[in-house]
């Protein structure tokens, strides 16, 4: 049986239309996947210059070393660090690894706590305060490098540590003795103020993220609408082409009917002429 070219063309157009619909469905699914909230990054949610200025102003009041870490434990900014960390712990690979490991450990332990008091793996006192935005941890504020009143440093442990890290012990001990000494009440008061500071950062981050999300959602909607419009225009052209094929097929059918009617009438006339006349 001979294939009908018009029918084949209509079938082909319908297949193209089906593919366009599948492409539209994939576009929608991709947009929905992109619309999911990704893990928030500290540096993407805040103006770091603004945050650094705020940390500097807080340090000018309390004079206690302060550090800001991102969600992965990377140091973003520090202020007022003492020689114990600047000249020693941050210059040796082993003690530096201790610092990073301590921060990761603390971030995992913070949970829903407002703050967490600890001694780092280099035996230095510190207090960690979580920073959150949209119920996600985006960073940690750490008050550190101080001694409590009545606390006697474990010089034997520090001596061992200086030997392992190849520090000059006399210089190392001098750096330990330079650490500020605070009462528990002072530490508690300072911590409360920095907890308020962390809440301020969290508020700014949440507000900025909300604004960014609104902007991104609006842009994504515009993009998906533009893609829909483009695909719909393609579909419209395919539908028009299909209709033209159908109209053409309909016209050809009508022409065939006309020709058939013409031949039928002609045949009837010829038959009538050949038939004998009877009375």
N, C-alpha and C positions, 0 to 999 in steps of 0.2 A: 504494500500500500504506500502510495507516494505521500511524503510529508507535506503539510500545509505550511508554507513560509510564514504566513501571517500568524498562524497559531504558534509556531515555534518562536516567533519574535515576542508575542505576548507572554509566553511561558518564560522566556529569557528575562523580560522586564519584571515579571513577578519575582523571579529569583533574585534579581538585583534589589528589588524592594525589600525582600526578606533580609538580605544581607545588611541593608541600611538600618533596618529595625534592630538587628543584632548589634550593630555598631553603636546605635543610640543607647541600647541597654547597657553595653559595656562602659560607655561614657558616664552614665548615671551611677553605675556601680563604682567606677573609679572616683567620681566626685564624692560619693558617700564615704569611701575609704579614706580619702584625703581630709574629709571633714572631721574625722575622729581626732580627739585632742591628743597631741603627741606629748612626750615627756618634756616638761618645762625646763628650760635652761636659764640659769640666773642672768647671764650676760645679755640674753635676748629679751628679758623682761624689765630691765631697769637701766637707767642712765648711770653708768659706772662713775662718771665724773661727779655727779651729784652725790652718790653714795660715799665716795672717797672724801669729799668735803665734809660730809656729816660725821664720818669716823674721825677725821682730824679735829673737828670741834669737840667731840666727846672726849678725845684723848687730852685735849688742852685743859679739860676740867678735872679728869681723874688721874692722869699721868700713869695709867696702867696699860701695859702692852695689849694690843687688840689685833686680832686677825680675822679675815673674812675668807671663807672657803666656799667653793661652788658645790653643786649637787654630787660631783664625782670625787670631792676631796682635794681639788686643785686650789692652791693658794691664789686668791685674786688680789688681795691688798692687806698690808699690815702696817701698823703704826706703833712706834715706841719700843720696838724689840730691843732687848738687852743683849749684852755681849755673849751671854751663855748660849744664845741661839744664833746670833749673827756671826760671831767669830768661831764658834765651835760646832754646835749641833747641825747647822745648815751647810757646813763646809766638808763634812765627812759623809761618805756614802752610807755607812752603817747607821749612824745616828740620824741622818736625813730619812732613811727608810723607816726608822723608828717613829719619826714625826708623822710621816704619811700613814703608816699603819695605825697609829694612835687615832688619827682623825677618822679614818675609815671605820675603826672599831666604835668610836663614839657616835658617828652618824647612824650606825646600825642599832645602837643602844638607845638613842634618843626617843624614838617612837613618839608617843603623845606627851612626853615630859616637857615641862617648860624650860628646864635646864638640867645639866648633868655635870657634877663635880668629879674630877678624876686627876690622876697623875699620869702623864704621858710615859711612854716607854723609856724616855731619857730621865725619868724621875723628877719632872718639873710639874708643879701644880697648875691646873687649868680648869676653867668652867666653860662648857659648851652650851650654846643657846641656839635652838633650831629656828630656821627661817622657812616659812611655808607660803605657798600661793595656790589657791584652788585645791586645797587638801593634798598638795604634793610638796615634798621637801625640795627646796631649791638652793639651800645653802646652810652654812653654820657659822655663827659668830663665836669666837673663842677669846675669852679673857685669860691671860696666862702670865707665866714668868714672875711669880711672887711666892713669898713664904708666909705662913700663918704665924701669928704671935705664939711664942713658946715652942715652935717647931725647930728641931735641930736637924740640919741636913745630914744625910747619911754619907759622911765623907769617905768611908771605906768603899761604898758602892761607887761614888763618883771617882775615887782613885782608880778603881778597877776599870771603870768606863773610860777614863782618860788614857789608861795604858792600852786598852784594846783599840781605841781610836787614834792612838799616837798623839794625844794632846800633851802640851806642857802642863803638868799638874798644878804648878804654882799659879800659872796664869788662869788655868781652869777654875781653881779654888777661889781665886780673886773674883772671877766673874760670878761665881755662885754667891759669894758674900755681898755682891753689889745688888742682889735681887731685893726689891721692896718688901717690907714686912707689914702685913695687914692683920687687923683683928678680924674675927669671924663676923662681927657686926658690920665692919667696913666692907668686907667682901659681899655680905648679904645685901647691903644698900647699893653697892655698885652693880651687883648682878640684877637687882630689880630695875635699875635705870636702863641697863643694857637690854633687858627683856622688853621694855617699852620701845626701845630703839628697834629691836628685831620685829616687833609688831608693826612699827611704822614702816619698815622696809617691806614687810609682808603685805601691808595695805597698798603701798605704792605699786608693788609688783602685780597684785591682783587687779588693781584698777587699770594698769597698763595692758595687762593680758586681755582683760575684757574688751578694751578698746581695739587692740590688735585683732582679736577674734571677730569682732563686729566688722572691721574693715576687710579682713580676709574672707569672711562669709559673703559679704556684699560683692567682692571681686569674683569669688568662685561662682556665685549665682549669675553674675554678668557673663562669665566665661561659658558656663553651661548653657545659658540662654542663647548666647551667640552660636554655640555649636549646634544646639537644637534648631535654631533658625536656619543654619546652613544645611543641616541634614533634611529638614522639612522642605526646604527649597528644592533639594535634590529629589526628594520623594514626589514633590509636586510636578517636577519635570517628567519624572518616570510615569506618573499617573496620566499626565497629559499625552505622553507618547503612547501609552497603552490605549487611551481613549481614541487617539487618532487611528491606531491600528484597528480597533474595533469598528470605528466608523468606516474606515476603508474596507474592512471585511464586509460590513453591512451593505455598503454601496455595491461591492462586487456581487454580493448575493442578490441584491435588488436587480442589478444588471443582468445576472444570469436568469432571474425570474422573468424579466422583461423579454430577454431573448427566447426563453422557453415558451412563453405565451405567444410571442410572435411566430415561432416555428409551429406551434400547435395550431394557430389560426390558419397559417399558410398551408399546413398539411390538411386541415379540414376543407379549405377551399379547393385544393388539388383533388382531394377525394370526392368532393361534390361534383367537380367537373367530369371526372372519369365515370361516375355512376350513371347507368342508362336511365333515360327518362321513361316513365311508365304512365299510362292513362287508366 
